[in-house]
Amino acid sequence: MKRKLLGRYIVADPEICHWKPTFIGTRIMVSQVLEQVASGMVWEAIVDEWRGSITKEAIAEAVRLASQAFYKHADDFALELTQL
């Protein structure tokens, strides 16, 4: 199978991190960066931590795609009222 472009900055490639979405040209998994965003890390600090291998625009794309995926699949994450 061939790699799949998921956006301008994100790719899923069978040769890189077993199909996990990464930033193009890196082995940095999108999930790692989204965890940093979720923890409240400032985007500039994320860029610095990855030594400029990703940009704020790439982070924004990851957040946007994650938001779209959550919107589409929100029912998969919903808890029954009895589970609360």
N, C-alpha and C positions, 0 to 999 in steps of 0.2 A: 504494500500500500504506500501511497505517496503522502507527503506531508500536507497538512491542511492549514491554509491561512485563515486565522480567525479574526483578523483585523489588520490594521496597518503595522502594528507592533507585536502581535501575538501569533504564535504558530503551535500546532500540534504535530509532532514528528515522531514516527516509530523509532527512529535512531537516537532520539534525544529524550531522556527521562521517561521512557516507556509510554509515549503518547500524552503525557501530562502537558498541559499548555505552558509554554515558556515564552520569554521575550526573544524575538528574532535575534539570532547571532549570539545568544547566551545559553547557559544551562540554568538560568534563574527561573524558577517556577512561579507562575502567576499567583498561585496559592500562598507562597511565602510572602510576596509583596502585599497581597490583600490582608494577610494576618497582621503585617506591620501597620497598614492603614487602620485596621480595626482596633489595634491597640492604642491608637491615637498618635502614632509617630508622625511628625511633620514630614511632608513630602520631600522637602529639600534634604532632610536627614536620611530619608530612604535612598535618594539618589546618591548621596555621599557614601552611605554604607555599602552600596553596590559599586562604588568607585566610578560613577558616571556611566555604567554599562546600560542603565535604563534612564529614561527621561521622565519629567513630570507629565508630558503628553502620553507616554506609554502607561504610566500609572493611571491617568485619567481614563484611558481606553479600557484598562483592566476593571476599574470601578464601574464604568458604564456597562460593559459586557456582563459583569456580575449582577448588576442591578436588573438588566434585562432578563437574565436567566432566572433570577429570583422571582421576578414578576410573572414570568411564564410558568414557573413550577412551584409557586407559593403553596399550592394545595399539598404538595409532597412534604412540606415542612409543618403543616398545620397539625396541632394537637386537638384531639377530641376534648370537649369541655369536661368530660369525666376524668381526663388525665391531669387536669390542672390542680 
